[in-house]
Amino acid sequence: MPELRIREEQAERLAELREELATAHAGPYASVAAEDAMEYLLDLADATSDLDPPVESEAGSAPAGDSTAETEESTASDASGAGQTDADELFDLLETHSEKWREASGDEPYEVDLPGGETTTVRTKDDVKATLFREYR
C-alpha cells in the first residue's frame, strides 16, 4: 500500500476524526482505523467534488501536482473566516446548521431542510453532513 505522509497537526486532526467516527458509528467495543477515517474523508470529498471549482494559484490555474495537504491549508471563505479550513468547516456542519436538520422516524432517521423549502430524508449523520455541505456551503 502506498504511504501517505502528513504533518503532526494533521495526524492529530485525523485522530480526532477517528474518535468522532468511533463514537458515532463503531460503538464501545470497536475502533476506527486510520484507513477507515481516510476513506470517510475521500467519500465525503467525492460527494461534494462536483460543487467546488478548481482552486487557482496567484499565477493562474493550480499546478497539476498540488497535494491535498496544500489544499487543506487554504482557508474557507465563510463569514467568520478566522483561518478555518474546509475540514474544520465539515466537522462543524451539524452544529452550525443545527436548525436545518433533525432526527426523524422511519427508514431514514434524519431529515434535512433544503433551501427551497423542501425536506429530504437521509440514513446517516454523514449523509446529513454531505447534504448540508452541498446545500448550504
Salt bridges, closest charged atoms under 4 A:
GLU9 OE2 - ARG7 NE 2.80
GLU20 OE2 - LYS129 NZ 2.89
ASP52 OD1 - ARG137 NH1 2.75
GLU73 OE2 - ARG7 NH1 2.49
ASP86 OD1 - ARG137 NH2 2.83
ASP88 OD1 - ARG13 NH2 3.76
GLU89 OE1 - ARG137 NE 3.65
GLU99 OE2 - LYS100 NZ 3.16
GLU111 OE1 - ARG102 NE 3.10
ASP113 OD1 - ARG102 NH2 2.73
ASP126 OD2 - HIS25 NE2 3.57
GLU135 OE2 - ARG134 NE 3.73
